[in-house]
Amino acid sequence: MKRLLPLIVLCALLPGALTLAQAPAGPPSTQGDFVPVNQLPAQTEQLPAAPLLMGAYAFVWVALLVYVWSLWRRMTKLEHELADLRRRLQKL
Amino acid sequence: MARVFLPLVLVAMALFAAAPLVVANAPPEQTMGLVQKIFYYHVPSAMLMFVSAFVCGIASAVFLFRRSAAADRVALAAGELVVLFGAIVLVTGPLWARKAWGVWWEWDARLTSSLLLWMIFLAYLLVRRFGGPGSEKLAGAMALFGMANVPFVYVSVNYWRTLHPKTSVVMTLAPGMRAAFWFCVAAFAALYVLLLTLRKRLEDRQAEVEQLYLAAED
C-alpha cells in the first residue's frame, strides 16, 4: 500500500500538471495588467470606491480575529477538560 | 517549537499591523483607482488558500496510505484554513468586482471554480464534523480531489474568456506595487504558519483528551 502512495498522489496531480504544461508559451500577456499613477483618477462614477475598500479590509480583519478568538475559546475549553480528566485519573 | 513560536507571533503581528500602511503608500491604479488596493489582501489570501489546499491534500494522502494520525491532524488544520482564506477571497473579490466590473459576481471560470474549490473543503469539514466514525478516510479522499482542483483554478483565467485579471498580473507589477504586494504576501504567509501551528496544537490536545478518556474507561 505504501508503494502506491507516490503513484496515487501523482495521478491526483497529473491533470493539473498537464494543464500547467500546456499554458500558452511566449511572453506573458500584458492585457489587464495594472498601470500605476501618481494621483487617483478623477471620480466620474456614482459608486464610491472607499466603502468597498474599507468593507473588504474590515472583513479580512474581522474574519481573522473571529477565527483567532474561536481557536482561543476551543483551546481554553480543551485545557479545562484535560485538567479535569487528569484529576479524575489521579483519584482512580 | 516553543522557541520559534513567540518570534513567529511577533513577526506575524508586526507584518500584519504594518500592511495597511504599506498598502496606503502603494501607487493607485490608472483605471480602477482606489478599489484596486483590495488586490493586496485578495491575492495573498488566494495564494494561501491554494497552499493550504496542497497541505491538506498531501497530509491526507500520508494519512490514507501510512495511517499517520499526526498527518490527519495537519490535514484537518489546513482544511479549516482553506475555508477561512477562501471566505476572504470570495468576499473581497465581489467587493472589488462591484466597482471594477459593475457587478458583484460573474459566473465565469475563475470565480465559479474558486467557489467550487471552497465548497469541496467546506464539505470536507462537514464530513469531518458530522460524518461519524471512519469519516476521516472519506474526507481524506475529498481533500485529494480538492488539491487536484487547484491547478485548474489557477490557470482558468488564461484559458477561458473572463473579466478577471490574468495570472501574469503579479509578475508584471510596477515596482511600487510589487513591493507592497510581496510585503502583504509575507504578512499573510507568517499569519498562515502561525494559525496552522495553533490549529494543529488544538488537534493534538483533542487527541490527548481522547486518549485520557480511553484510559479512564479502562
Interface residues (C-beta under 8 A of the other chain):
Chain A: M1 K2 L4 L5 I8 V9 A12 L13 P15 G16 A17 T19 L20 A23 P24 P28 S29 T30 Q31 G32 D33 F34 V35 P36 V37 N38 Q39 L40 P41 Q43 L47 A49 A50 L52 L53 G55 A56 Y57 F59 V60 A63 L64 Y67 V68 L71 R74 M75 L78 E79 E81 L82 L85 R86 R88 L89 L92
Chain B: P20 P27 P28 E29 Q30 T31 M32 G33 L34 V35 Q36 K37 I38 F39 Y41 H42 S45 G57 I58 A61 V62 F65 R66 L84 A87 I88 V91 T92 L95 W96 R98 K99 L144 F145 M147 A148 N149 V150 P151 F152 Y154 V155 N158 P165 K166 T167 S168 V169 M171 T172 L173 A174 G176 M177 L191 L195 L198 R199 R201 L202 R205 Q206 E208 V209 L212 Y213 A215 A216
